[in-house]
């Protein structure tokens, strides 16, 4: 785990023991670390582009792990075996992640733990994934290379009700109020204040920014 970035280390710590699949596995760093660390007994690493897939296979071959971690040249969760109940989807846009889960509903139904690191549309991910029969079990915010990442662990459960602040800021993140969470949103308030100094902003944009600032202040 030592060679992983802070973002991947955070994901690593959320993965339950058993069998797992990493969708968009890239070089396979995370799934390899999970196997070598004894977190998973078997794994599947999925890529849908030839270049990344070839790099993934090369990395697994160099580690002599092709019997333990199966590389799949596949579309999202389409070809996951029924034994896979823990899935990681990291490093892609939120809309794409939602599309992956909705495209193969039977495969999504077999997932018990879903760890998502969406780089866009995070509130939409919370809302849509919850509608698929999951609740948010854990959330962490990580700052890496001046970018804030929100990593969300969903587990299979009865549908939960989340309010607007839960969807926008995260039910656990806004409750825990970590230093990273405060840093992100205090920085956003500063950005908004600077934007509002522009006397040429249309009224609609002023109202939008002012309302966003009020929402942030309500959770800090």
Z-matrix of the N, CA and C atoms (Angstrom, degrees):
N
C 1 1.460
C 2 1.529 1 111.20
N 3 1.335 2 116.94 1 -19.14
C 4 1.460 3 121.40 2 -175.37
C 5 1.523 4 112.80 3 -60.37
N 6 1.335 5 117.17 4 -29.81
C 7 1.467 6 120.53 5 -176.38
C 8 1.526 7 113.01 6 -85.95
N 9 1.302 8 117.76 7 -0.21
C 10 1.458 9 120.75 8 -179.01
C 11 1.527 10 111.11 9 -84.68
N 12 1.318 11 115.68 10 152.02
C 13 1.463 12 120.89 11 172.57
C 14 1.530 13 108.87 12 -68.84
N 15 1.325 14 116.13 13 166.73
C 16 1.467 15 119.89 14 179.18
C 17 1.531 16 111.02 15 -60.48
N 18 1.316 17 116.62 16 -37.09
C 19 1.463 18 120.48 17 179.00
C 20 1.521 19 110.71 18 -63.57
N 21 1.330 20 117.02 19 -46.90
C 22 1.468 21 119.92 20 -179.47
C 23 1.526 22 111.42 21 -69.86
N 24 1.329 23 117.55 22 -33.28
C 25 1.474 24 120.35 23 175.89
C 26 1.531 25 110.39 24 -62.22
N 27 1.327 26 115.90 25 -39.15
C 28 1.460 27 120.44 26 179.69
C 29 1.524 28 110.64 27 -64.87
N 30 1.328 29 116.40 28 -42.58
C 31 1.463 30 120.44 29 176.34
C 32 1.527 31 110.31 30 -63.36
N 33 1.317 32 116.06 31 -45.41
C 34 1.473 33 122.95 32 -179.64
C 35 1.538 34 110.34 33 -50.67
N 36 1.319 35 116.18 34 -46.12
C 37 1.467 36 121.13 35 -175.37
C 38 1.528 37 112.84 36 -69.47
N 39 1.329 38 117.08 37 -15.76
C 40 1.463 39 120.11 38 -179.70
C 41 1.524 40 113.10 39 -91.61
N 42 1.317 41 117.73 40 -12.91
C 43 1.466 42 121.16 41 -173.20
C 44 1.529 43 110.46 42 -78.32
N 45 1.332 44 118.07 43 125.42
C 46 1.469 45 120.03 44 178.10
C 47 1.524 46 111.28 45 -76.10
N 48 1.309 47 116.08 46 161.70
C 49 1.464 48 121.26 47 178.28
C 50 1.530 49 110.17 48 -67.84
N 51 1.325 50 115.29 49 149.10
C 52 1.465 51 119.59 50 178.70
C 53 1.513 52 111.18 51 133.30
N 54 1.312 53 115.57 52 -138.19
C 55 1.459 54 122.84 53 178.98
C 56 1.525 55 107.85 54 -109.84
N 57 1.323 56 116.64 55 136.82
C 58 1.464 57 119.90 56 -178.26
C 59 1.519 58 111.03 57 -137.59
N 60 1.321 59 115.02 58 157.30
C 61 1.460 60 121.82 59 174.43
C 62 1.518 61 108.87 60 -125.40
N 63 1.317 62 115.07 61 139.09
C 64 1.461 63 121.74 62 176.95
C 65 1.527 64 107.47 63 -111.84
N 66 1.329 65 116.12 64 114.10
C 67 1.459 66 121.46 65 -178.25
C 68 1.526 67 108.68 66 -91.86
N 69 1.321 68 116.36 67 122.78
C 70 1.462 69 120.12 68 -172.60
C 71 1.508 70 109.19 69 77.75
N 72 1.337 71 115.58 70 52.09
C 73 1.470 72 122.02 71 -169.11
C 74 1.523 73 113.96 72 -73.85
N 75 1.335 74 117.74 73 -14.88
C 76 1.458 75 122.32 74 179.63
C 77 1.532 76 110.38 75 56.69
N 78 1.330 77 118.06 76 -121.52
C 79 1.472 78 120.41 77 -178.99
C 80 1.531 79 112.69 78 -81.32
N 81 1.310 80 117.39 79 -3.07
C 82 1.460 81 120.44 80 178.25
C 83 1.514 82 114.52 81 82.78
N 84 1.328 83 117.60 82 12.53
C 85 1.472 84 120.19 83 -176.44
C 86 1.520 85 112.46 84 -56.51
N 87 1.334 86 116.12 85 -46.31
C 88 1.462 87 120.02 86 -175.55
C 89 1.518 88 111.65 87 -68.00
N 90 1.328 89 117.63 88 -50.13
C 91 1.467 90 120.18 89 -176.69
C 92 1.526 91 111.14 90 -65.79
N 93 1.329 92 117.30 91 -33.69
C 94 1.472 93 121.20 92 176.13
C 95 1.521 94 109.87 93 -65.61
N 96 1.336 95 116.63 94 -45.02
C 97 1.467 96 120.62 95 179.34
C 98 1.523 97 111.10 96 -62.72
N 99 1.332 98 116.85 97 -38.30
C 100 1.468 99 120.35 98 179.15
C 101 1.528 100 111.19 99 -64.51
N 102 1.324 101 116.56 100 -38.85
C 103 1.464 102 119.76 101 178.72
C 104 1.524 103 110.75 102 -72.12
N 105 1.310 104 116.60 103 -47.64
C 106 1.471 105 120.13 104 -178.25
C 107 1.528 106 111.69 105 -65.18
N 108 1.331 107 116.85 106 -27.09
C 109 1.469 108 120.62 107 178.77
C 110 1.518 109 113.19 108 -85.90
N 111 1.324 110 116.94 109 -0.45
C 112 1.464 111 120.33 110 178.09
C 113 1.512 112 114.60 111 77.98
N 114 1.324 113 117.19 112 11.31
C 115 1.470 114 119.95 113 179.16
C 116 1.529 115 109.68 114 -74.27
N 117 1.330 116 116.48 115 -42.64
C 118 1.462 117 120.00 116 179.34
C 119 1.524 118 110.13 117 -115.32
N 120 1.312 119 115.66 118 148.35
C 121 1.462 120 121.28 119 178.47
C 122 1.528 121 111.45 120 -92.89
N 123 1.319 122 115.83 121 -18.59
C 124 1.463 123 121.36 122 -178.61
C 125 1.524 124 106.62 123 -161.71
N 126 1.314 125 116.69 124 149.91
C 127 1.454 126 118.46 125 -177.40
C 128 1.509 127 113.70 126 -144.17
N 129 1.331 128 114.04 127 163.05
C 130 1.465 129 121.96 128 174.73
C 131 1.519 130 107.41 129 -130.22
N 132 1.321 131 115.55 130 132.92
C 133 1.459 132 121.41 131 -179.69
C 134 1.526 133 108.04 132 -119.74
N 135 1.321 134 115.86 133 121.55
C 136 1.466 135 120.86 134 -170.63
C 137 1.526 136 111.07 135 -112.59
N 138 1.322 137 115.71 136 130.66
C 139 1.468 138 122.57 137 172.17
C 140 1.520 139 108.57 138 -136.91
N 141 1.328 140 116.99 139 145.77
C 142 1.464 141 119.77 140 -179.89
C 143 1.529 142 112.99 141 -117.12
N 144 1.345 143 115.30 142 9.07
C 145 1.458 144 119.86 143 175.45
C 146 1.528 145 108.68 144 -121.27
N 147 1.323 146 115.39 145 138.83
C 148 1.460 147 120.59 146 -170.79
C 149 1.530 148 112.88 147 -60.45
N 150 1.329 149 117.18 148 -44.79
C 151 1.466 150 120.23 149 -177.98
C 152 1.523 151 112.54 150 -59.66
N 153 1.335 152 117.54 151 -56.83
C 154 1.468 153 119.79 152 177.73
C 155 1.529 154 112.71 153 -59.83
N 156 1.338 155 116.77 154 -36.54
C 157 1.469 156 119.53 155 179.49
C 158 1.522 157 110.57 156 -63.46
N 159 1.319 158 117.01 157 -43.67
C 160 1.466 159 120.36 158 179.60
C 161 1.528 160 111.27 159 -63.80
N 162 1.331 161 116.71 160 -38.52
C 163 1.474 162 120.29 161 177.44
C 164 1.526 163 110.32 162 -66.45
N 165 1.313 164 116.06 163 -38.12
C 166 1.464 165 120.93 164 177.81
C 167 1.524 166 111.11 165 -62.08
N 168 1.327 167 116.98 166 -48.85
C 169 1.469 168 121.37 167 179.56
C 170 1.521 169 110.32 168 -60.32
N 171 1.327 170 116.94 169 -41.71
C 172 1.468 171 121.83 170 179.25
C 173 1.531 172 110.68 171 -60.54
N 174 1.344 173 116.44 172 -44.52
C 175 1.467 174 120.70 173 -179.70
C 176 1.525 175 111.19 174 -63.98
N 177 1.331 176 117.23 175 -41.43
C 178 1.463 177 120.94 176 179.40
C 179 1.527 178 111.34 177 -68.50
N 180 1.319 179 116.51 178 -38.15
C 181 1.470 180 120.38 179 179.07
C 182 1.531 181 110.59 180 -65.60
N 183 1.322 182 116.26 181 -41.58
C 184 1.472 183 120.27 182 -179.84
C 185 1.521 184 111.52 183 -62.81
N 186 1.322 185 116.15 184 -30.52
C 187 1.472 186 121.34 185 178.94
C 188 1.524 187 111.75 186 -90.84
N 189 1.321 188 117.29 187 -1.85
C 190 1.465 189 122.92 188 -177.03
C 191 1.534 190 110.88 189 57.17
N 192 1.332 191 114.57 190 47.09
C 193 1.474 192 120.10 191 -175.26
C 194 1.529 193 113.28 192 -117.85
N 195 1.315 194 117.45 193 12.96
C 196 1.462 195 119.32 194 -175.67
C 197 1.527 196 113.29 195 -66.64
N 198 1.334 197 117.63 196 -19.37
C 199 1.472 198 120.20 197 175.42
C 200 1.519 199 111.93 198 -84.84
N 201 1.325 200 116.00 199 -20.37
C 202 1.466 201 120.95 200 -175.30
C 203 1.523 202 112.91 201 -100.66
N 204 1.318 203 115.71 202 -31.63
C 205 1.465 204 121.32 203 178.37
C 206 1.521 205 107.36 204 -125.65
N 207 1.307 206 116.24 205 113.82
C 208 1.466 207 121.52 206 -174.75
C 209 1.524 208 109.73 207 -89.73
N 210 1.330 209 119.14 208 120.24
C 211 1.461 210 120.96 209 174.76
C 212 1.523 211 109.98 210 -80.58
N 213 1.308 212 116.53 211 132.70
C 214 1.460 213 121.26 212 179.29
C 215 1.528 214 109.59 213 -120.05
N 216 1.303 215 116.75 214 122.88
C 217 1.465 216 121.31 215 172.10
C 218 1.521 217 105.66 216 -89.29
N 219 1.326 218 115.79 217 95.54
C 220 1.462 219 119.40 218 -165.27
C 221 1.521 220 110.65 219 -154.24
N 222 1.315 221 115.19 220 167.82
C 223 1.450 222 123.21 221 178.91
C 224 1.527 223 109.82 222 -94.25
N 225 1.319 224 115.95 223 102.29
C 226 1.463 225 120.66 224 176.08
C 227 1.515 226 113.65 225 56.64
N 228 1.340 227 116.71 226 -125.13
C 229 1.463 228 121.80 227 -176.27
C 230 1.531 229 112.25 228 -96.10
N 231 1.317 230 116.76 229 6.97
C 232 1.465 231 122.46 230 -172.54
C 233 1.528 232 113.61 231 -50.84
N 234 1.331 233 118.86 232 -44.98
C 235 1.459 234 122.10 233 -172.16
C 236 1.525 235 114.29 234 -106.81
N 237 1.319 236 117.18 235 18.38
C 238 1.468 237 119.23 236 179.38
C 239 1.529 238 110.36 237 -68.48
N 240 1.335 239 117.61 238 134.13
C 241 1.466 240 120.24 239 175.66
C 242 1.532 241 111.34 240 -64.44
N 243 1.314 242 116.02 241 158.90
C 244 1.464 243 121.24 242 -178.93
C 245 1.524 244 112.65 243 -66.00
N 246 1.336 245 117.05 244 -14.72
C 247 1.470 246 120.74 245 -179.61
C 248 1.537 247 112.61 246 -78.47
N 249 1.314 248 116.63 247 -10.05
C 250 1.468 249 119.89 248 -177.01
C 251 1.528 250 109.66 249 -88.91
N 252 1.332 251 115.54 250 115.91
C 253 1.468 252 120.93 251 179.57
C 254 1.526 253 112.50 252 -116.63
N 255 1.341 254 116.85 253 -8.32
C 256 1.462 255 121.36 254 -179.03
C 257 1.525 256 108.69 255 -120.16
N 258 1.319 257 116.04 256 122.00
C 259 1.464 258 120.40 257 -173.69
C 260 1.521 259 110.54 258 -129.85
N 261 1.331 260 114.78 259 136.93
C 262 1.465 261 122.45 260 175.83
C 263 1.521 262 107.79 261 -113.19
N 264 1.318 263 116.28 262 128.04
C 265 1.464 264 120.85 263 172.79
C 266 1.521 265 106.74 264 -126.92
N 267 1.316 266 116.09 265 107.99
C 268 1.468 267 120.45 266 -172.50
C 269 1.522 268 111.16 267 -133.85
N 270 1.331 269 114.50 268 152.23
C 271 1.454 270 119.97 269 170.14
C 272 1.504 271 115.77 270 79.35
N 273 1.326 272 117.56 271 25.96
C 274 1.466 273 119.49 272 177.71
C 275 1.522 274 109.45 273 -142.25
N 276 1.333 275 116.15 274 172.16
C 277 1.452 276 120.71 275 -177.24
C 278 1.515 277 112.93 276 -69.71
N 279 1.310 278 115.34 277 152.74
C 280 1.459 279 120.77 278 -177.92
C 281 1.510 280 113.96 279 -62.83
N 282 1.330 281 117.45 280 -39.74
C 283 1.464 282 119.90 281 -179.88
C 284 1.527 283 111.09 282 -64.13
N 285 1.324 284 116.55 283 -38.63
C 286 1.468 285 120.51 284 178.27
C 287 1.528 286 110.28 285 -64.96
N 288 1.319 287 117.22 286 -42.02
C 289 1.466 288 121.20 287 178.74
C 290 1.523 289 110.74 288 -60.89
N 291 1.329 290 116.62 289 -44.53
C 292 1.467 291 120.66 290 178.33
C 293 1.523 292 110.22 291 -62.22
N 294 1.330 293 116.31 292 -42.54
C 295 1.469 294 120.38 293 178.74
C 296 1.530 295 111.47 294 -60.80
N 297 1.333 296 116.53 295 -41.95
C 298 1.468 297 121.48 296 179.52
C 299 1.532 298 110.31 297 -59.00
N 300 1.323 299 116.35 298 -44.99
C 301 1.462 300 120.81 299 -176.73
C 302 1.526 301 112.76 300 -71.96
N 303 1.326 302 116.28 301 -33.76
C 304 1.469 303 119.99 302 -177.89
C 305 1.532 304 112.30 303 -83.04
N 306 1.327 305 115.92 304 -22.62
C 307 1.466 306 120.21 305 -175.38
C 308 1.527 307 112.15 306 -68.90
N 309 1.337 308 115.74 307 -32.79
C 310 1.464 309 120.32 308 -177.77
C 311 1.526 310 109.42 309 -127.58
N 312 1.338 311 117.24 310 72.96
C 313 1.472 312 121.00 311 -173.04
C 314 1.519 313 114.19 312 -57.99
N 315 1.331 314 118.23 313 -34.89
C 316 1.465 315 120.36 314 179.65
C 317 1.531 316 110.72 315 -64.52
N 318 1.315 317 116.03 316 -37.13
C 319 1.469 318 120.27 317 177.96
C 320 1.534 319 110.32 318 -70.67
N 321 1.329 320 115.78 319 -39.42
C 322 1.463 321 119.59 320 179.08
C 323 1.523 322 110.89 321 -63.44
N 324 1.329 323 116.54 322 -35.39
C 325 1.471 324 120.54 323 -179.88
C 326 1.523 325 112.72 324 -63.35
N 327 1.328 326 118.15 325 -24.86
C 328 1.468 327 119.92 326 -179.16
C 329 1.530 328 112.26 327 -82.14
N 330 1.339 329 116.44 328 -12.43
C 331 1.467 330 120.11 329 -178.04
C 332 1.527 331 109.97 330 -76.48
N 333 1.327 332 115.48 331 130.06
C 334 1.467 333 121.64 332 176.63
C 335 1.531 334 111.97 333 -103.71
N 336 1.322 335 116.35 334 -33.23
C 337 1.465 336 121.77 335 177.68
C 338 1.520 337 108.43 336 -130.14
N 339 1.313 338 115.80 337 129.67
C 340 1.458 339 121.83 338 -176.16
C 341 1.527 340 108.07 339 -130.88
N 342 1.325 341 116.29 340 118.60
C 343 1.460 342 120.96 341 -179.52
C 344 1.517 343 107.93 342 -111.01
N 345 1.323 344 115.50 343 120.69
C 346 1.454 345 120.97 344 -172.63
C 347 1.520 346 111.05 345 -121.45
N 348 1.322 347 114.77 346 131.32
C 349 1.461 348 122.58 347 171.87
C 350 1.528 349 106.07 348 -122.20
N 351 1.334 350 115.38 349 86.00
C 352 1.465 351 121.05 350 -179.28
C 353 1.522 352 109.24 351 -90.05
N 354 1.319 353 116.13 352 137.69
C 355 1.458 354 119.69 353 -177.52
C 356 1.519 355 113.36 354 -96.26
N 357 1.324 356 116.91 355 -3.87
C 358 1.466 357 121.92 356 174.47
C 359 1.532 358 108.44 357 -147.62
N 360 1.321 359 115.50 358 164.79
C 361 1.486 360 122.35 359 171.79
C 362 1.534 361 112.77 360 52.86
N 363 1.322 362 117.15 361 42.52
C 364 1.468 363 120.16 362 -175.04
C 365 1.538 364 112.48 363 -64.68
N 366 1.341 365 119.55 364 -43.43
C 367 1.477 366 117.65 365 176.39
C 368 1.528 367 112.53 366 -58.05
N 369 1.318 368 116.80 367 -39.54
C 370 1.465 369 120.22 368 178.81
C 371 1.526 370 110.94 369 -64.08
N 372 1.332 371 116.63 370 -37.18
C 373 1.477 372 120.69 371 177.03
C 374 1.521 373 109.87 372 -61.49
N 375 1.322 374 117.15 373 -46.92
C 376 1.471 375 120.17 374 178.75
C 377 1.530 376 110.78 375 -56.78
N 378 1.309 377 115.13 376 -46.63
C 379 1.462 378 120.25 377 -175.46
C 380 1.524 379 111.63 378 -67.01
N 381 1.336 380 117.00 379 -49.02
C 382 1.456 381 121.16 380 -174.04
C 383 1.527 382 112.59 381 -72.61
N 384 1.326 383 117.54 382 -40.35
C 385 1.468 384 119.88 383 -179.83
C 386 1.525 385 110.00 384 -67.70
N 387 1.318 386 117.23 385 -36.91
C 388 1.472 387 120.21 386 177.01
C 389 1.529 388 110.98 387 -61.39
N 390 1.321 389 117.03 388 -35.27
C 391 1.466 390 121.42 389 178.69
C 392 1.529 391 111.72 390 -67.41
N 393 1.327 392 117.07 391 -19.41
C 394 1.464 393 121.45 392 -178.59
C 395 1.529 394 112.46 393 -86.03
N 396 1.329 395 116.16 394 4.97
C 397 1.469 396 119.48 395 176.48
C 398 1.513 397 114.43 396 100.10
N 399 1.332 398 116.57 397 31.64
C 400 1.457 399 121.71 398 178.57
C 401 1.525 400 110.17 399 -125.27
N 402 1.324 401 115.60 400 155.10
C 403 1.462 402 121.42 401 169.83
C 404 1.530 403 108.07 402 -121.51
N 405 1.314 404 115.31 403 157.48
C 406 1.462 405 120.78 404 -179.70
C 407 1.520 406 108.92 405 -83.32
N 408 1.333 407 115.65 406 117.17
C 409 1.466 408 120.85 407 -178.24
C 410 1.519 409 112.30 408 -97.18
N 411 1.329 410 116.85 409 -26.34
C 412 1.465 411 120.14 410 -178.72
C 413 1.526 412 108.68 411 -160.25
N 414 1.316 413 114.94 412 152.33
C 415 1.465 414 121.63 413 175.30
C 416 1.523 415 108.72 414 -146.75
N 417 1.319 416 115.75 415 141.67
C 418 1.455 417 121.27 416 174.76
C 419 1.519 418 108.77 417 -137.22
N 420 1.309 419 115.14 418 145.93
C 421 1.460 420 120.16 419 173.55
C 422 1.522 421 108.48 420 -114.25
N 423 1.326 422 115.10 421 132.31
C 424 1.465 423 121.79 422 -177.81
C 425 1.518 424 108.80 423 -126.89
N 426 1.330 425 116.00 424 138.44
C 427 1.466 426 119.88 425 172.88
C 428 1.519 427 108.30 426 -104.75
N 429 1.327 428 115.40 427 126.50
C 430 1.466 429 120.54 428 -178.20
C 431 1.527 430 108.35 429 -143.82
N 432 1.324 431 116.09 430 123.86
C 433 1.471 432 121.22 431 -178.78
C 434 1.525 433 111.13 432 52.39
N 435 1.347 434 115.51 433 44.68
C 436 1.464 435 122.78 434 177.34
C 437 1.531 436 114.11 435 64.07
N 438 1.315 437 116.28 436 18.63
C 439 1.468 438 121.05 437 174.75
C 440 1.529 439 108.51 438 -118.47
N 441 1.331 440 116.75 439 137.00
C 442 1.458 441 121.46 440 177.63
C 443 1.531 442 109.10 441 -95.27
N 444 1.321 443 115.57 442 127.24
C 445 1.466 444 121.69 443 179.34
C 446 1.520 445 109.56 444 -114.99
N 447 1.321 446 116.54 445 137.56
C 448 1.460 447 121.43 446 175.67
C 449 1.525 448 108.62 447 -111.11
N 450 1.314 449 115.67 448 119.35
C 451 1.464 450 121.53 449 -177.74
C 452 1.522 451 107.54 450 -108.83
N 453 1.321 452 115.83 451 125.01
C 454 1.464 453 121.57 452 -172.41
C 455 1.522 454 110.36 453 -120.75
N 456 1.317 455 115.48 454 130.29
C 457 1.466 456 121.71 455 175.80
C 458 1.525 457 108.58 456 -105.07
N 459 1.321 458 115.87 457 116.59
C 460 1.455 459 122.67 458 176.15
C 461 1.530 460 109.39 459 -103.40
N 462 1.318 461 116.31 460 144.00
C 463 1.460 462 119.94 461 172.20
C 464 1.519 463 109.19 462 -126.61
N 465 1.322 464 115.46 463 152.18
C 466 1.464 465 121.92 464 -179.51
C 467 1.531 466 109.43 465 -66.96
N 468 1.311 467 116.81 466 125.56
C 469 1.468 468 121.12 467 -178.69
C 470 1.518 469 108.66 468 -167.70
N 471 1.327 470 115.56 469 173.44
C 472 1.457 471 119.93 470 174.24
C 473 1.516 472 109.07 471 -58.80
N 474 1.307 473 115.81 472 147.11
C 475 1.458 474 120.37 473 -177.00
C 476 1.528 475 110.33 474 -61.07
N 477 1.327 476 115.84 475 130.83
C 478 1.464 477 120.96 476 179.61
C 479 1.525 478 109.63 477 -98.97
N 480 1.323 479 115.59 478 156.75
C 481 1.461 480 119.93 479 174.92
C 482 1.519 481 108.23 480 -96.19
N 483 1.315 482 115.24 481 125.83
C 484 1.459 483 120.72 482 176.39
C 485 1.520 484 109.66 483 -118.33
N 486 1.330 485 115.44 484 132.63
C 487 1.457 486 120.27 485 177.23
C 488 1.516 487 111.34 486 -77.85
N 489 1.326 488 115.82 487 177.04
C 490 1.468 489 121.07 488 -176.74
C 491 1.521 490 111.96 489 -60.33
N 492 1.326 491 117.68 490 -41.22
C 493 1.464 492 120.08 491 179.60
C 494 1.530 493 111.58 492 -67.42
N 495 1.341 494 116.29 493 -34.46
C 496 1.459 495 120.06 494 176.60
C 497 1.524 496 110.69 495 -62.81
N 498 1.324 497 116.08 496 -44.14
C 499 1.462 498 121.08 497 -178.28
C 500 1.530 499 110.60 498 -67.17
N 501 1.323 500 117.04 499 -42.98
C 502 1.468 501 120.22 500 -175.60
C 503 1.524 502 112.57 501 -76.21
N 504 1.329 503 116.71 502 -43.10
C 505 1.467 504 119.99 503 -172.06
C 506 1.531 505 114.10 504 -110.16
N 507 1.328 506 117.06 505 -14.09
C 508 1.463 507 120.66 506 -178.41
C 509 1.508 508 111.50 507 95.25
N 510 1.349 509 118.24 508 124.77
C 511 1.466 510 120.91 509 -176.81
C 512 1.524 511 113.46 510 -62.02
N 513 1.327 512 116.91 511 -33.36
C 514 1.467 513 120.22 512 -179.47
C 515 1.525 514 110.65 513 -88.40
N 516 1.317 515 116.82 514 -42.34
C 517 1.467 516 120.55 515 179.92
C 518 1.525 517 111.31 516 -58.94
N 519 1.319 518 116.70 517 -44.02
C 520 1.473 519 118.73 518 -176.39
C 521 1.528 520 111.88 519 -74.35
N 522 1.332 521 116.07 520 -21.13
C 523 1.465 522 119.83 521 176.85
C 524 1.532 523 110.71 522 -81.42
N 525 1.327 524 116.14 523 -44.43
C 526 1.467 525 120.33 524 -177.93
C 527 1.525 526 112.42 525 -73.59
N 528 1.348 527 116.96 526 -33.24
C 529 1.467 528 122.13 527 178.52
C 530 1.538 529 111.78 528 49.17
N 531 1.307 530 116.40 529 58.37
C 532 1.460 531 120.68 530 179.22
C 533 1.526 532 110.27 531 -64.14
N 534 1.328 533 115.74 532 165.42
C 535 1.467 534 120.52 533 178.44
C 536 1.531 535 110.34 534 -59.94
N 537 1.318 536 116.91 535 -36.83
C 538 1.469 537 120.75 536 179.82
C 539 1.518 538 110.86 537 -67.77
N 540 1.320 539 116.59 538 -40.61
C 541 1.469 540 121.93 539 177.11
C 542 1.531 541 109.67 540 -59.57
N 543 1.329 542 116.40 541 -48.14
C 544 1.470 543 120.46 542 -179.85
C 545 1.521 544 110.95 543 -63.37
N 546 1.324 545 115.83 544 -40.81
C 547 1.463 546 120.21 545 179.86
C 548 1.529 547 110.88 546 -59.87
N 549 1.333 548 115.83 547 -45.53
C 550 1.466 549 119.80 548 -179.53
C 551 1.521 550 111.34 549 -60.26
N 552 1.312 551 116.55 550 -50.22
C 553 1.457 552 118.91 551 -171.56
C 554 1.528 553 113.70 552 -82.50
N 555 1.327 554 117.93 553 -26.14
C 556 1.469 555 119.38 554 171.08
C 557 1.527 556 109.40 555 -67.52
N 558 1.342 557 115.49 556 -36.31
C 559 1.458 558 119.81 557 175.94
C 560 1.520 559 111.44 558 -65.19
N 561 1.327 560 115.96 559 -38.86
C 562 1.468 561 119.63 560 179.42
C 563 1.527 562 110.75 561 -66.65
N 564 1.336 563 117.72 562 -37.80
C 565 1.468 564 119.97 563 176.90
C 566 1.524 565 110.28 564 -61.53
N 567 1.339 566 116.88 565 -41.22
C 568 1.470 567 120.59 566 177.59
C 569 1.527 568 110.85 567 -61.84
N 570 1.326 569 115.92 568 -40.86
C 571 1.472 570 120.30 569 177.70
C 572 1.525 571 110.52 570 -61.41
N 573 1.321 572 115.06 571 -44.86
C 574 1.470 573 119.45 572 -178.91
C 575 1.533 574 110.60 573 -63.07
N 576 1.338 575 116.43 574 -43.46
C 577 1.471 576 120.19 575 179.45
C 578 1.522 577 111.08 576 -59.13
N 579 1.328 578 116.53 577 -40.28
C 580 1.464 579 120.13 578 178.60
C 581 1.529 580 111.26 579 -67.34
N 582 1.324 581 116.17 580 -40.21
C 583 1.468 582 120.21 581 178.77
C 584 1.523 583 111.46 582 -63.86
N 585 1.334 584 115.99 583 -37.25
C 586 1.462 585 120.30 584 -177.27
C 587 1.530 586 112.89 585 -72.07
N 588 1.328 587 117.24 586 -11.58
C 589 1.471 588 121.07 587 176.17
C 590 1.528 589 111.84 588 -73.41
N 591 1.323 590 115.14 589 -15.80
C 592 1.457 591 120.16 590 179.40
C 593 1.534 592 109.71 591 -74.63
N 594 1.325 593 116.38 592 110.51
C 595 1.465 594 121.66 593 -175.60
C 596 1.536 595 112.55 594 -70.83
N 597 1.331 596 115.87 595 -12.76
C 598 1.465 597 118.89 596 -177.16
C 599 1.534 598 113.23 597 -94.67
N 600 1.328 599 117.11 598 3.97
C 601 1.467 600 119.31 599 179.28
C 602 1.524 601 110.44 600 -65.57
N 603 1.333 602 117.92 601 135.47
C 604 1.471 603 119.54 602 175.30
C 605 1.524 604 110.55 603 -66.08
N 606 1.319 605 115.37 604 153.88
C 607 1.468 606 120.20 605 -176.26
C 608 1.529 607 112.19 606 -57.71
N 609 1.331 608 116.72 607 -38.68
C 610 1.461 609 119.68 608 -179.72
C 611 1.515 610 112.00 609 -60.18
N 612 1.336 611 116.21 610 -40.27
C 613 1.467 612 120.58 611 179.49
C 614 1.529 613 110.76 612 -70.74
N 615 1.317 614 117.03 613 -38.09
C 616 1.470 615 120.92 614 177.25
C 617 1.526 616 110.12 615 -60.70
N 618 1.324 617 116.43 616 -45.84
C 619 1.469 618 120.84 617 179.63
C 620 1.531 619 110.74 618 -62.52
N 621 1.339 620 115.88 619 -41.99
C 622 1.467 621 121.15 620 -179.22
C 623 1.526 622 110.84 621 -61.23
N 624 1.346 623 116.27 622 -46.69
C 625 1.471 624 120.72 623 -179.41
C 626 1.530 625 111.00 624 -68.40
N 627 1.326 626 117.19 625 -39.76
C 628 1.470 627 120.98 626 179.83
C 629 1.523 628 111.13 627 -64.08
N 630 1.334 629 116.03 628 -40.53
C 631 1.469 630 119.76 629 178.07
C 632 1.521 631 111.59 630 -67.63
N 633 1.328 632 116.57 631 -38.62
C 634 1.466 633 119.31 632 177.01
C 635 1.530 634 110.23 633 -62.12
N 636 1.323 635 116.80 634 -43.32
C 637 1.468 636 121.05 635 178.95
C 638 1.533 637 110.76 636 -59.89
N 639 1.327 638 116.85 637 -42.98
C 640 1.472 639 120.39 638 179.46
C 641 1.528 640 111.06 639 -63.64
N 642 1.331 641 116.49 640 -40.01
C 643 1.477 642 119.65 641 178.73
C 644 1.533 643 110.86 642 -63.84
N 645 1.317 644 116.12 643 -42.37
C 646 1.465 645 119.73 644 178.78
C 647 1.521 646 110.75 645 -63.80
N 648 1.329 647 116.38 646 -46.07
C 649 1.479 648 120.48 647 -178.74
C 650 1.522 649 110.67 648 -61.07
N 651 1.326 650 117.00 649 -29.59
C 652 1.465 651 119.68 650 -177.80
C 653 1.534 652 112.54 651 -71.87
N 654 1.332 653 117.77 652 -18.18
C 655 1.468 654 119.79 653 -179.10
C 656 1.526 655 113.49 654 -109.72
N 657 1.321 656 116.54 655 -9.07
C 658 1.474 657 118.34 656 179.29
C 659 1.539 658 111.63 657 -80.81
